[in-house]
Amino acid sequence: MTYKMIQAHYDGEKICLDEPIELKRNDKLFVTVVSDIEEQSEDNFEAISLAGLSKAYSKDEPDYTTLHIREPNSEYRP
């Protein structure tokens, strides 16, 4: 399954996509409504991000160690 996130807005009658995208009949969509974005706290965005990450990885995801790294990033600073 592939995912693509695009922005959209509600014009008072319907949801309008802000960029063109080809959809096939019965494609599944995720809809997140963000109201008064300036009033949202960072905690809310953190919770949304964590929820999205939890869907990206399965519960039986293997633990990767540094032994799995084939080419280290020389610019990475922990």
mmJSON file of the N, C-alpha and C atoms, coordinates in Angstrom:
{"data_MODEL":{"atom_site":{
"group_PDB":["ATOM","ATOM","ATOM","ATOM","ATOM","ATOM","ATOM","ATOM","ATOM","ATOM","ATOM","ATOM","ATOM","ATOM","ATOM","ATOM","ATOM","ATOM","ATOM","ATOM","ATOM","ATOM","ATOM","ATOM","ATOM","ATOM","ATOM","ATOM","ATOM","ATOM","ATOM","ATOM","ATOM","ATOM","ATOM","ATOM","ATOM","ATOM","ATOM","ATOM","ATOM","ATOM","ATOM","ATOM","ATOM","ATOM","ATOM","ATOM","ATOM","ATOM","ATOM","ATOM","ATOM","ATOM","ATOM","ATOM","ATOM","ATOM","ATOM","ATOM","ATOM","ATOM","ATOM","ATOM","ATOM","ATOM","ATOM","ATOM","ATOM","ATOM","ATOM","ATOM","ATOM","ATOM","ATOM","ATOM","ATOM","ATOM","ATOM","ATOM","ATOM","ATOM","ATOM","ATOM","ATOM","ATOM","ATOM","ATOM","ATOM","ATOM","ATOM","ATOM","ATOM","ATOM","ATOM","ATOM","ATOM","ATOM","ATOM","ATOM","ATOM","ATOM","ATOM","ATOM","ATOM","ATOM","ATOM","ATOM","ATOM","ATOM","ATOM","ATOM","ATOM","ATOM","ATOM","ATOM","ATOM","ATOM","ATOM","ATOM","ATOM","ATOM","ATOM","ATOM","ATOM","ATOM","ATOM","ATOM","ATOM","ATOM","ATOM","ATOM","ATOM","ATOM","ATOM","ATOM","ATOM","ATOM","ATOM","ATOM","ATOM","ATOM","ATOM","ATOM","ATOM","ATOM","ATOM","ATOM","ATOM","ATOM","ATOM","ATOM","ATOM","ATOM","ATOM","ATOM","ATOM","ATOM","ATOM","ATOM","ATOM","ATOM","ATOM","ATOM","ATOM","ATOM","ATOM","ATOM","ATOM","ATOM","ATOM","ATOM","ATOM","ATOM","ATOM","ATOM","ATOM","ATOM","ATOM","ATOM","ATOM","ATOM","ATOM","ATOM","ATOM","ATOM","ATOM","ATOM","ATOM","ATOM","ATOM","ATOM","ATOM","ATOM","ATOM","ATOM","ATOM","ATOM","ATOM","ATOM","ATOM","ATOM","ATOM","ATOM","ATOM","ATOM","ATOM","ATOM","ATOM","ATOM","ATOM","ATOM","ATOM","ATOM","ATOM","ATOM","ATOM","ATOM","ATOM","ATOM","ATOM","ATOM","ATOM","ATOM","ATOM","ATOM","ATOM","ATOM","ATOM","ATOM","ATOM","ATOM","ATOM","ATOM"],
"id":[1,2,3,4,5,6,7,8,9,10,11,12,13,14,15,16,17,18,19,20,21,22,23,24,25,26,27,28,29,30,31,32,33,34,35,36,37,38,39,40,41,42,43,44,45,46,47,48,49,50,51,52,53,54,55,56,57,58,59,60,61,62,63,64,65,66,67,68,69,70,71,72,73,74,75,76,77,78,79,80,81,82,83,84,85,86,87,88,89,90,91,92,93,94,95,96,97,98,99,100,101,102,103,104,105,106,107,108,109,110,111,112,113,114,115,116,117,118,119,120,121,122,123,124,125,126,127,128,129,130,131,132,133,134,135,136,137,138,139,140,141,142,143,144,145,146,147,148,149,150,151,152,153,154,155,156,157,158,159,160,161,162,163,164,165,166,167,168,169,170,171,172,173,174,175,176,177,178,179,180,181,182,183,184,185,186,187,188,189,190,191,192,193,194,195,196,197,198,199,200,201,202,203,204,205,206,207,208,209,210,211,212,213,214,215,216,217,218,219,220,221,222,223,224,225,226,227,228,229,230,231,232,233,234],
"type_symbol":["N","C","C","N","C","C","N","C","C","N","C","C","N","C","C","N","C","C","N","C","C","N","C","C","N","C","C","N","C","C","N","C","C","N","C","C","N","C","C","N","C","C","N","C","C","N","C","C","N","C","C","N","C","C","N","C","C","N","C","C","N","C","C","N","C","C","N","C","C","N","C","C","N","C","C","N","C","C","N","C","C","N","C","C","N","C","C","N","C","C","N","C","C","N","C","C","N","C","C","N","C","C","N","C","C","N","C","C","N","C","C","N","C","C","N","C","C","N","C","C","N","C","C","N","C","C","N","C","C","N","C","C","N","C","C","N","C","C","N","C","C","N","C","C","N","C","C","N","C","C","N","C","C","N","C","C","N","C","C","N","C","C","N","C","C","N","C","C","N","C","C","N","C","C","N","C","C","N","C","C","N","C","C","N","C","C","N","C","C","N","C","C","N","C","C","N","C","C","N","C","C","N","C","C","N","C","C","N","C","C","N","C","C","N","C","C","N","C","C","N","C","C","N","C","C","N","C","C","N","C","C","N","C","C"],
"label_atom_id":["N","CA","C","N","CA","C","N","CA","C","N","CA","C","N","CA","C","N","CA","C","N","CA","C","N","CA","C","N","CA","C","N","CA","C","N","CA","C","N","CA","C","N","CA","C","N","CA","C","N","CA","C","N","CA","C","N","CA","C","N","CA","C","N","CA","C","N","CA","C","N","CA","C","N","CA","C","N","CA","C","N","CA","C","N","CA","C","N","CA","C","N","CA","C","N","CA","C","N","CA","C","N","CA","C","N","CA","C","N","CA","C","N","CA","C","N","CA","C","N","CA","C","N","CA","C","N","CA","C","N","CA","C","N","CA","C","N","CA","C","N","CA","C","N","CA","C","N","CA","C","N","CA","C","N","CA","C","N","CA","C","N","CA","C","N","CA","C","N","CA","C","N","CA","C","N","CA","C","N","CA","C","N","CA","C","N","CA","C","N","CA","C","N","CA","C","N","CA","C","N","CA","C","N","CA","C","N","CA","C","N","CA","C","N","CA","C","N","CA","C","N","CA","C","N","CA","C","N","CA","C","N","CA","C","N","CA","C","N","CA","C","N","CA","C","N","CA","C","N","CA","C","N","CA","C","N","CA","C","N","CA","C","N","CA","C","N","CA","C","N","CA","C"],
"label_alt_id":[null,null,null,null,null,null,null,null,null,null,null,null,null,null,null,null,null,null,null,null,null,null,null,null,null,null,null,null,null,null,null,null,null,null,null,null,null,null,null,null,null,null,null,null,null,null,null,null,null,null,null,null,null,null,null,null,null,null,null,null,null,null,null,null,null,null,null,null,null,null,null,null,null,null,null,null,null,null,null,null,null,null,null,null,null,null,null,null,null,null,null,null,null,null,null,null,null,null,null,null,null,null,null,null,null,null,null,null,null,null,null,null,null,null,null,null,null,null,null,null,null,null,null,null,null,null,null,null,null,null,null,null,null,null,null,null,null,null,null,null,null,null,null,null,null,null,null,null,null,null,null,null,null,null,null,null,null,null,null,null,null,null,null,null,null,null,null,null,null,null,null,null,null,null,null,null,null,null,null,null,null,null,null,null,null,null,null,null,null,null,null,null,null,null,null,null,null,null,null,null,null,null,null,null,null,null,null,null,null,null,null,null,null,null,null,null,null,null,null,null,null,null,null,null,null,null,null,null,null,null,null,null,null,null],
"label_comp_id":["MET","MET","MET","THR","THR","THR","TYR","TYR","TYR","LYS","LYS","LYS","MET","MET","MET","ILE","ILE","ILE","GLN","GLN","GLN","ALA","ALA","ALA","HIS","HIS","HIS","TYR","TYR","TYR","ASP","ASP","ASP","GLY","GLY","GLY","GLU","GLU","GLU","LYS","LYS","LYS","ILE","ILE","ILE","CYS","CYS","CYS","LEU","LEU","LEU","ASP","ASP","ASP","GLU","GLU","GLU","PRO","PRO","PRO","ILE","ILE","ILE","GLU","GLU","GLU","LEU","LEU","LEU","LYS","LYS","LYS","ARG","ARG","ARG","ASN","ASN","ASN","ASP","ASP","ASP","LYS","LYS","LYS","LEU","LEU","LEU","PHE","PHE","PHE","VAL","VAL","VAL","THR","THR","THR","VAL","VAL","VAL","VAL","VAL","VAL","SER","SER","SER","ASP","ASP","ASP","ILE","ILE","ILE","GLU","GLU","GLU","GLU","GLU","GLU","GLN","GLN","GLN","SER","SER","SER","GLU","GLU","GLU","ASP","ASP","ASP","ASN","ASN","ASN","PHE","PHE","PHE","GLU","GLU","GLU","ALA","ALA","ALA","ILE","ILE","ILE","SER","SER","SER","LEU","LEU","LEU","ALA","ALA","ALA","GLY","GLY","GLY","LEU","LEU","LEU","SER","SER","SER","LYS","LYS","LYS","ALA","ALA","ALA","TYR","TYR","TYR","SER","SER","SER","LYS","LYS","LYS","ASP","ASP","ASP","GLU","GLU","GLU","PRO","PRO","PRO","ASP","ASP","ASP","TYR","TYR","TYR","THR","THR","THR","THR","THR","THR","LEU","LEU","LEU","HIS","HIS","HIS","ILE","ILE","ILE","ARG","ARG","ARG","GLU","GLU","GLU","PRO","PRO","PRO","ASN","ASN","ASN","SER","SER","SER","GLU","GLU","GLU","TYR","TYR","TYR","ARG","ARG","ARG","PRO","PRO","PRO"],
"label_asym_id":["A","A","A","A","A","A","A","A","A","A","A","A","A","A","A","A","A","A","A","A","A","A","A","A","A","A","A","A","A","A","A","A","A","A","A","A","A","A","A","A","A","A","A","A","A","A","A","A","A","A","A","A","A","A","A","A","A","A","A","A","A","A","A","A","A","A","A","A","A","A","A","A","A","A","A","A","A","A","A","A","A","A","A","A","A","A","A","A","A","A","A","A","A","A","A","A","A","A","A","A","A","A","A","A","A","A","A","A","A","A","A","A","A","A","A","A","A","A","A","A","A","A","A","A","A","A","A","A","A","A","A","A","A","A","A","A","A","A","A","A","A","A","A","A","A","A","A","A","A","A","A","A","A","A","A","A","A","A","A","A","A","A","A","A","A","A","A","A","A","A","A","A","A","A","A","A","A","A","A","A","A","A","A","A","A","A","A","A","A","A","A","A","A","A","A","A","A","A","A","A","A","A","A","A","A","A","A","A","A","A","A","A","A","A","A","A","A","A","A","A","A","A","A","A","A","A","A","A","A","A","A","A","A","A"],
"label_entity_id":["1","1","1","1","1","1","1","1","1","1","1","1","1","1","1","1","1","1","1","1","1","1","1","1","1","1","1","1","1","1","1","1","1","1","1","1","1","1","1","1","1","1","1","1","1","1","1","1","1","1","1","1","1","1","1","1","1","1","1","1","1","1","1","1","1","1","1","1","1","1","1","1","1","1","1","1","1","1","1","1","1","1","1","1","1","1","1","1","1","1","1","1","1","1","1","1","1","1","1","1","1","1","1","1","1","1","1","1","1","1","1","1","1","1","1","1","1","1","1","1","1","1","1","1","1","1","1","1","1","1","1","1","1","1","1","1","1","1","1","1","1","1","1","1","1","1","1","1","1","1","1","1","1","1","1","1","1","1","1","1","1","1","1","1","1","1","1","1","1","1","1","1","1","1","1","1","1","1","1","1","1","1","1","1","1","1","1","1","1","1","1","1","1","1","1","1","1","1","1","1","1","1","1","1","1","1","1","1","1","1","1","1","1","1","1","1","1","1","1","1","1","1","1","1","1","1","1","1","1","1","1","1","1","1"],
"label_seq_id":[1,1,1,2,2,2,3,3,3,4,4,4,5,5,5,6,6,6,7,7,7,8,8,8,9,9,9,10,10,10,11,11,11,12,12,12,13,13,13,14,14,14,15,15,15,16,16,16,17,17,17,18,18,18,19,19,19,20,20,20,21,21,21,22,22,22,23,23,23,24,24,24,25,25,25,26,26,26,27,27,27,28,28,28,29,29,29,30,30,30,31,31,31,32,32,32,33,33,33,34,34,34,35,35,35,36,36,36,37,37,37,38,38,38,39,39,39,40,40,40,41,41,41,42,42,42,43,43,43,44,44,44,45,45,45,46,46,46,47,47,47,48,48,48,49,49,49,50,50,50,51,51,51,52,52,52,53,53,53,54,54,54,55,55,55,56,56,56,57,57,57,58,58,58,59,59,59,60,60,60,61,61,61,62,62,62,63,63,63,64,64,64,65,65,65,66,66,66,67,67,67,68,68,68,69,69,69,70,70,70,71,71,71,72,72,72,73,73,73,74,74,74,75,75,75,76,76,76,77,77,77,78,78,78],
"pdbx_PDB_ins_code":[null,null,null,null,null,null,null,null,null,null,null,null,null,null,null,null,null,null,null,null,null,null,null,null,null,null,null,null,null,null,null,null,null,null,null,null,null,null,null,null,null,null,null,null,null,null,null,null,null,null,null,null,null,null,null,null,null,null,null,null,null,null,null,null,null,null,null,null,null,null,null,null,null,null,null,null,null,null,null,null,null,null,null,null,null,null,null,null,null,null,null,null,null,null,null,null,null,null,null,null,null,null,null,null,null,null,null,null,null,null,null,null,null,null,null,null,null,null,null,null,null,null,null,null,null,null,null,null,null,null,null,null,null,null,null,null,null,null,null,null,null,null,null,null,null,null,null,null,null,null,null,null,null,null,null,null,null,null,null,null,null,null,null,null,null,null,null,null,null,null,null,null,null,null,null,null,null,null,null,null,null,null,null,null,null,null,null,null,null,null,null,null,null,null,null,null,null,null,null,null,null,null,null,null,null,null,null,null,null,null,null,null,null,null,null,null,null,null,null,null,null,null,null,null,null,null,null,null,null,null,null,null,null,null],
"Cartn_x":[0.852,0.0,0.896,0.627,1.394,0.538,1.201,0.515,1.045,0.163,0.572,-0.276,0.37,-0.352,-0.479,-1.703,-1.921,-2.805,-2.71,-3.524,-4.85,-5.859,-7.194,-7.861,-8.993,-9.76,-11.25,-12.052,-13.505,-14.029,-14.745,-15.213,-16.607,-17.107,-18.443,-19.468,-19.126,-20.031,-19.366,-18.087,-17.412,-15.927,-15.286,-13.842,-13.16,-12.228,-11.504,-10.032,-9.48,-8.063,-7.258,-6.154,-5.341,-4.295,-4.188,-3.277,-3.901,-3.572,-4.175,-3.627,-4.494,-4.092,-5.045,-4.509,-5.347,-5.831,-7.135,-7.732,-8.463,-8.386,-9.127,-10.384,-11.383,-12.634,-12.331,-12.945,-12.808,-11.444,-10.61,-9.378,-9.748,-8.986,-9.215,-8.553,-9.207,-8.687,-8.709,-7.721,-7.711,-8.003,-8.889,-9.224,-8.924,-8.109,-7.805,-8.246,-9.103,-9.591,-8.772,-8.187,-7.389,-8.065,-8.648,-9.328,-8.503,-8.535,-7.834,-6.414,-5.641,-4.299,-3.418,-3.616,-2.81,-3.088,-4.274,-4.646,-4.26,-3.811,-3.455,-2.125,-2.04,-0.797,0.144,1.422,2.406,2.106,1.49,1.157,0.203,-0.772,-1.727,-1.019,-0.125,0.596,1.524,2.105,2.966,2.154,0.953,0.099,-0.31,-0.642,-1.015,0.174,1.361,2.557,2.861,2.767,3.037,2.026,0.769,-0.253,0.061,0.506,0.872,2.079,3.072,4.246,3.896,2.972,2.601,1.933,1.296,0.694,1.739,2.863,3.898,4.727,4.785,5.601,4.729,4.957,4.172,4.693,3.881,4.263,5.432,5.583,6.687,7.857,7.981,9.081,10.408,11.379,12.653,13.442,14.237,15.139,16.386,16.758,17.944,19.09,20.256,21.435,22.37,23.464,24.451,25.105,24.991,25.537,24.766,23.528,22.709,23.012,23.778,24.072,25.15,24.814,25.77,26.666,26.084,26.846,26.462,27.309,26.97,26.923,26.074,25.976,27.034,28.06,29.181,28.769,27.63,27.169,26.261,25.874,24.974,25.683,25.064,25.588,24.492,24.647,23.594,23.475],
"Cartn_y":[-1.174,0.0,1.236,2.169,3.406,4.551,5.547,6.715,7.972,8.936,10.264,11.267,12.227,13.237,14.49,14.975,16.207,17.126,18.409,19.373,19.566,19.921,20.178,21.211,21.718,22.663,22.437,22.929,22.825,24.191,24.274,25.563,25.943,25.204,25.465,24.489,23.794,22.807,21.452,21.474,20.217,20.325,19.173,19.131,19.301,20.243,20.527,20.193,19.349,19.023,20.191,20.518,21.665,21.341,20.087,19.708,18.54,18.406,17.317,15.965,14.969,13.607,12.664,11.584,10.605,9.582,9.463,8.504,7.438,6.206,5.111,4.852,4.313,3.994,3.133,3.476,2.77,2.923,3.889,4.18,4.596,4.134,4.496,5.835,6.682,7.995,8.167,8.874,9.295,10.785,11.226,12.646,13.14,14.183,14.82,16.267,16.693,18.063,18.873,19.982,20.853,22.213,22.578,23.865,24.804,26.077,27.094,26.658,26.447,25.88,26.718,28.029,28.872,28.589,28.077,27.824,26.429,25.576,24.212,24.224,23.428,23.354,22.354,22.464,21.529,20.114,19.974,18.648,17.922,18.64,18.015,17.506,18.315,17.89,16.726,16.731,15.613,14.33,14.41,13.225,12.704,13.612,13.207,12.546,13.117,12.552,11.162,11.007,9.708,8.663,9.077,8.143,7.693,8.618,8.264,7.335,7.603,6.74,5.34,5.253,3.935,3.086,3.732,2.995,2.595,3.31,3.044,1.81,1.479,0.356,-0.671,-1.941,-2.994,-3.274,-3.968,-4.278,-5.254,-6.054,-7.009,-6.53,-5.217,-4.607,-5.006,-5.47,-5.876,-4.668,-4.909,-3.872,-3.895,-2.739,-2.646,-2.091,-2.654,-2.189,-1.512,-0.978,-0.344,-1.36,-2.641,-3.673,-3.754,-3.262,-3.286,-2.12,-1.155,0.03,-0.327,-0.127,-0.431,0.767,1.952,3.166,4.233,4.484,5.461,6.888,7.696,9.117,9.858,10.351,11.01,12.338,12.904,14.17,14.008,12.75,12.511,12.742,13.525,13.789,13.474,12.39,12.042,13.055],
"Cartn_z":[0.0,0.0,0.0,-0.883,-0.922,-0.41,0.146,0.691,0.033,-0.151,-0.603,0.162,0.797,1.551,0.689,0.526,-0.225,0.6,0.337,1.06,0.337,1.113,0.584,1.476,1.024,1.843,1.595,2.5,2.39,1.977,0.869,0.356,0.852,1.834,2.358,1.824,0.753,0.161,-0.049,-0.445,-0.743,-0.411,-0.312,-0.098,-1.442,-1.53,-2.773,-2.583,-3.458,-3.399,-3.927,-3.256,-3.643,-4.698,-5.098,-6.167,-6.922,-8.194,-8.965,-8.53,-8.514,-8.191,-8.909,-9.439,-10.124,-9.102,-8.968,-8.051,-8.85,-8.347,-8.955,-8.139,-8.767,-8.079,-6.852,-5.742,-4.461,-3.797,-4.239,-3.513,-2.096,-1.123,0.273,0.55,1.337,1.685,3.202,3.743,5.134,5.144,6.016,6.084,7.491,7.602,8.877,8.775,9.678,9.665,10.667,10.206,11.056,11.062,12.205,12.331,13.195,12.881,13.67,13.974,12.932,13.084,14.017,14.05,14.924,16.391,16.712,18.087,18.558,17.643,18.019,18.767,19.828,20.59,19.936,20.262,19.722,20.195,21.375,21.887,20.951,20.391,19.477,18.224,17.683,16.488,16.805,17.997,18.384,18.475,19.057,19.175,17.801,16.892,15.533,14.839,14.998,14.377,14.921,16.244,16.843,16.391,16.246,15.771,14.345,13.51,12.14,12.089,12.946,12.98,13.466,14.417,14.931,13.849,12.883,11.769,10.735,10.707,9.717,10.062,11.338,11.781,12.485,12.196,12.831,14.236,15.022,16.401,16.453,15.412,15.404,14.54,14.411,13.657,14.314,13.546,14.161,14.668,15.691,16.184,15.317,14.829,13.991,14.828,14.638,15.358,14.367,14.876,14.001,13.061,13.386,12.497,11.178,11.169,9.967,9.015,9.464,8.644,7.627,6.368,5.304,5.011,5.054,4.756,5.787,6.777,7.821,7.266,7.87,7.524,8.317,7.641,8.327,8.964,8.559,9.111,10.334,10.632,11.77,13.078,13.96,15.297,16.309,17.095,18.087,19.203],
"occupancy":[1.0,1.0,1.0,1.0,1.0,1.0,1.0,1.0,1.0,1.0,1.0,1.0,1.0,1.0,1.0,1.0,1.0,1.0,1.0,1.0,1.0,1.0,1.0,1.0,1.0,1.0,1.0,1.0,1.0,1.0,1.0,1.0,1.0,1.0,1.0,1.0,1.0,1.0,1.0,1.0,1.0,1.0,1.0,1.0,1.0,1.0,1.0,1.0,1.0,1.0,1.0,1.0,1.0,1.0,1.0,1.0,1.0,1.0,1.0,1.0,1.0,1.0,1.0,1.0,1.0,1.0,1.0,1.0,1.0,1.0,1.0,1.0,1.0,1.0,1.0,1.0,1.0,1.0,1.0,1.0,1.0,1.0,1.0,1.0,1.0,1.0,1.0,1.0,1.0,1.0,1.0,1.0,1.0,1.0,1.0,1.0,1.0,1.0,1.0,1.0,1.0,1.0,1.0,1.0,1.0,1.0,1.0,1.0,1.0,1.0,1.0,1.0,1.0,1.0,1.0,1.0,1.0,1.0,1.0,1.0,1.0,1.0,1.0,1.0,1.0,1.0,1.0,1.0,1.0,1.0,1.0,1.0,1.0,1.0,1.0,1.0,1.0,1.0,1.0,1.0,1.0,1.0,1.0,1.0,1.0,1.0,1.0,1.0,1.0,1.0,1.0,1.0,1.0,1.0,1.0,1.0,1.0,1.0,1.0,1.0,1.0,1.0,1.0,1.0,1.0,1.0,1.0,1.0,1.0,1.0,1.0,1.0,1.0,1.0,1.0,1.0,1.0,1.0,1.0,1.0,1.0,1.0,1.0,1.0,1.0,1.0,1.0,1.0,1.0,1.0,1.0,1.0,1.0,1.0,1.0,1.0,1.0,1.0,1.0,1.0,1.0,1.0,1.0,1.0,1.0,1.0,1.0,1.0,1.0,1.0,1.0,1.0,1.0,1.0,1.0,1.0,1.0,1.0,1.0,1.0,1.0,1.0,1.0,1.0,1.0,1.0,1.0,1.0,1.0,1.0,1.0,1.0,1.0,1.0],
"B_iso_or_equiv":[0.0,0.0,0.0,0.0,0.0,0.0,0.0,0.0,0.0,0.0,0.0,0.0,0.0,0.0,0.0,0.0,0.0,0.0,0.0,0.0,0.0,0.0,0.0,0.0,0.0,0.0,0.0,0.0,0.0,0.0,0.0,0.0,0.0,0.0,0.0,0.0,0.0,0.0,0.0,0.0,0.0,0.0,0.0,0.0,0.0,0.0,0.0,0.0,0.0,0.0,0.0,0.0,0.0,0.0,0.0,0.0,0.0,0.0,0.0,0.0,0.0,0.0,0.0,0.0,0.0,0.0,0.0,0.0,0.0,0.0,0.0,0.0,0.0,0.0,0.0,0.0,0.0,0.0,0.0,0.0,0.0,0.0,0.0,0.0,0.0,0.0,0.0,0.0,0.0,0.0,0.0,0.0,0.0,0.0,0.0,0.0,0.0,0.0,0.0,0.0,0.0,0.0,0.0,0.0,0.0,0.0,0.0,0.0,0.0,0.0,0.0,0.0,0.0,0.0,0.0,0.0,0.0,0.0,0.0,0.0,0.0,0.0,0.0,0.0,0.0,0.0,0.0,0.0,0.0,0.0,0.0,0.0,0.0,0.0,0.0,0.0,0.0,0.0,0.0,0.0,0.0,0.0,0.0,0.0,0.0,0.0,0.0,0.0,0.0,0.0,0.0,0.0,0.0,0.0,0.0,0.0,0.0,0.0,0.0,0.0,0.0,0.0,0.0,0.0,0.0,0.0,0.0,0.0,0.0,0.0,0.0,0.0,0.0,0.0,0.0,0.0,0.0,0.0,0.0,0.0,0.0,0.0,0.0,0.0,0.0,0.0,0.0,0.0,0.0,0.0,0.0,0.0,0.0,0.0,0.0,0.0,0.0,0.0,0.0,0.0,0.0,0.0,0.0,0.0,0.0,0.0,0.0,0.0,0.0,0.0,0.0,0.0,0.0,0.0,0.0,0.0,0.0,0.0,0.0,0.0,0.0,0.0,0.0,0.0,0.0,0.0,0.0,0.0,0.0,0.0,0.0,0.0,0.0,0.0],
"pdbx_formal_charge":[null,null,null,null,null,null,null,null,null,null,null,null,null,null,null,null,null,null,null,null,null,null,null,null,null,null,null,null,null,null,null,null,null,null,null,null,null,null,null,null,null,null,null,null,null,null,null,null,null,null,null,null,null,null,null,null,null,null,null,null,null,null,null,null,null,null,null,null,null,null,null,null,null,null,null,null,null,null,null,null,null,null,null,null,null,null,null,null,null,null,null,null,null,null,null,null,null,null,null,null,null,null,null,null,null,null,null,null,null,null,null,null,null,null,null,null,null,null,null,null,null,null,null,null,null,null,null,null,null,null,null,null,null,null,null,null,null,null,null,null,null,null,null,null,null,null,null,null,null,null,null,null,null,null,null,null,null,null,null,null,null,null,null,null,null,null,null,null,null,null,null,null,null,null,null,null,null,null,null,null,null,null,null,null,null,null,null,null,null,null,null,null,null,null,null,null,null,null,null,null,null,null,null,null,null,null,null,null,null,null,null,null,null,null,null,null,null,null,null,null,null,null,null,null,null,null,null,null,null,null,null,null,null,null],
"auth_seq_id":[1,1,1,2,2,2,3,3,3,4,4,4,5,5,5,6,6,6,7,7,7,8,8,8,9,9,9,10,10,10,11,11,11,12,12,12,13,13,13,14,14,14,15,15,15,16,16,16,17,17,17,18,18,18,19,19,19,20,20,20,21,21,21,22,22,22,23,23,23,24,24,24,25,25,25,26,26,26,27,27,27,28,28,28,29,29,29,30,30,30,31,31,31,32,32,32,33,33,33,34,34,34,35,35,35,36,36,36,37,37,37,38,38,38,39,39,39,40,40,40,41,41,41,42,42,42,43,43,43,44,44,44,45,45,45,46,46,46,47,47,47,48,48,48,49,49,49,50,50,50,51,51,51,52,52,52,53,53,53,54,54,54,55,55,55,56,56,56,57,57,57,58,58,58,59,59,59,60,60,60,61,61,61,62,62,62,63,63,63,64,64,64,65,65,65,66,66,66,67,67,67,68,68,68,69,69,69,70,70,70,71,71,71,72,72,72,73,73,73,74,74,74,75,75,75,76,76,76,77,77,77,78,78,78],
"auth_comp_id":["MET","MET","MET","THR","THR","THR","TYR","TYR","TYR","LYS","LYS","LYS","MET","MET","MET","ILE","ILE","ILE","GLN","GLN","GLN","ALA","ALA","ALA","HIS","HIS","HIS","TYR","TYR","TYR","ASP","ASP","ASP","GLY","GLY","GLY","GLU","GLU","GLU","LYS","LYS","LYS","ILE","ILE","ILE","CYS","CYS","CYS","LEU","LEU","LEU","ASP","ASP","ASP","GLU","GLU","GLU","PRO","PRO","PRO","ILE","ILE","ILE","GLU","GLU","GLU","LEU","LEU","LEU","LYS","LYS","LYS","ARG","ARG","ARG","ASN","ASN","ASN","ASP","ASP","ASP","LYS","LYS","LYS","LEU","LEU","LEU","PHE","PHE","PHE","VAL","VAL","VAL","THR","THR","THR","VAL","VAL","VAL","VAL","VAL","VAL","SER","SER","SER","ASP","ASP","ASP","ILE","ILE","ILE","GLU","GLU","GLU","GLU","GLU","GLU","GLN","GLN","GLN","SER","SER","SER","GLU","GLU","GLU","ASP","ASP","ASP","ASN","ASN","ASN","PHE","PHE","PHE","GLU","GLU","GLU","ALA","ALA","ALA","ILE","ILE","ILE","SER","SER","SER","LEU","LEU","LEU","ALA","ALA","ALA","GLY","GLY","GLY","LEU","LEU","LEU","SER","SER","SER","LYS","LYS","LYS","ALA","ALA","ALA","TYR","TYR","TYR","SER","SER","SER","LYS","LYS","LYS","ASP","ASP","ASP","GLU","GLU","GLU","PRO","PRO","PRO","ASP","ASP","ASP","TYR","TYR","TYR","THR","THR","THR","THR","THR","THR","LEU","LEU","LEU","HIS","HIS","HIS","ILE","ILE","ILE","ARG","ARG","ARG","GLU","GLU","GLU","PRO","PRO","PRO","ASN","ASN","ASN","SER","SER","SER","GLU","GLU","GLU","TYR","TYR","TYR","ARG","ARG","ARG","PRO","PRO","PRO"],
"auth_asym_id":["A","A","A","A","A","A","A","A","A","A","A","A","A","A","A","A","A","A","A","A","A","A","A","A","A","A","A","A","A","A","A","A","A","A","A","A","A","A","A","A","A","A","A","A","A","A","A","A","A","A","A","A","A","A","A","A","A","A","A","A","A","A","A","A","A","A","A","A","A","A","A","A","A","A","A","A","A","A","A","A","A","A","A","A","A","A","A","A","A","A","A","A","A","A","A","A","A","A","A","A","A","A","A","A","A","A","A","A","A","A","A","A","A","A","A","A","A","A","A","A","A","A","A","A","A","A","A","A","A","A","A","A","A","A","A","A","A","A","A","A","A","A","A","A","A","A","A","A","A","A","A","A","A","A","A","A","A","A","A","A","A","A","A","A","A","A","A","A","A","A","A","A","A","A","A","A","A","A","A","A","A","A","A","A","A","A","A","A","A","A","A","A","A","A","A","A","A","A","A","A","A","A","A","A","A","A","A","A","A","A","A","A","A","A","A","A","A","A","A","A","A","A","A","A","A","A","A","A","A","A","A","A","A","A"],
"auth_atom_id":["N","CA","C","N","CA","C","N","CA","C","N","CA","C","N","CA","C","N","CA","C","N","CA","C","N","CA","C","N","CA","C","N","CA","C","N","CA","C","N","CA","C","N","CA","C","N","CA","C","N","CA","C","N","CA","C","N","CA","C","N","CA","C","N","CA","C","N","CA","C","N","CA","C","N","CA","C","N","CA","C","N","CA","C","N","CA","C","N","CA","C","N","CA","C","N","CA","C","N","CA","C","N","CA","C","N","CA","C","N","CA","C","N","CA","C","N","CA","C","N","CA","C","N","CA","C","N","CA","C","N","CA","C","N","CA","C","N","CA","C","N","CA","C","N","CA","C","N","CA","C","N","CA","C","N","CA","C","N","CA","C","N","CA","C","N","CA","C","N","CA","C","N","CA","C","N","CA","C","N","CA","C","N","CA","C","N","CA","C","N","CA","C","N","CA","C","N","CA","C","N","CA","C","N","CA","C","N","CA","C","N","CA","C","N","CA","C","N","CA","C","N","CA","C","N","CA","C","N","CA","C","N","CA","C","N","CA","C","N","CA","C","N","CA","C","N","CA","C","N","CA","C","N","CA","C","N","CA","C","N","CA","C","N","CA","C","N","CA","C","N","CA","C"],
"pdbx_PDB_model_num":[1,1,1,1,1,1,1,1,1,1,1,1,1,1,1,1,1,1,1,1,1,1,1,1,1,1,1,1,1,1,1,1,1,1,1,1,1,1,1,1,1,1,1,1,1,1,1,1,1,1,1,1,1,1,1,1,1,1,1,1,1,1,1,1,1,1,1,1,1,1,1,1,1,1,1,1,1,1,1,1,1,1,1,1,1,1,1,1,1,1,1,1,1,1,1,1,1,1,1,1,1,1,1,1,1,1,1,1,1,1,1,1,1,1,1,1,1,1,1,1,1,1,1,1,1,1,1,1,1,1,1,1,1,1,1,1,1,1,1,1,1,1,1,1,1,1,1,1,1,1,1,1,1,1,1,1,1,1,1,1,1,1,1,1,1,1,1,1,1,1,1,1,1,1,1,1,1,1,1,1,1,1,1,1,1,1,1,1,1,1,1,1,1,1,1,1,1,1,1,1,1,1,1,1,1,1,1,1,1,1,1,1,1,1,1,1,1,1,1,1,1,1,1,1,1,1,1,1,1,1,1,1,1,1]
}}}
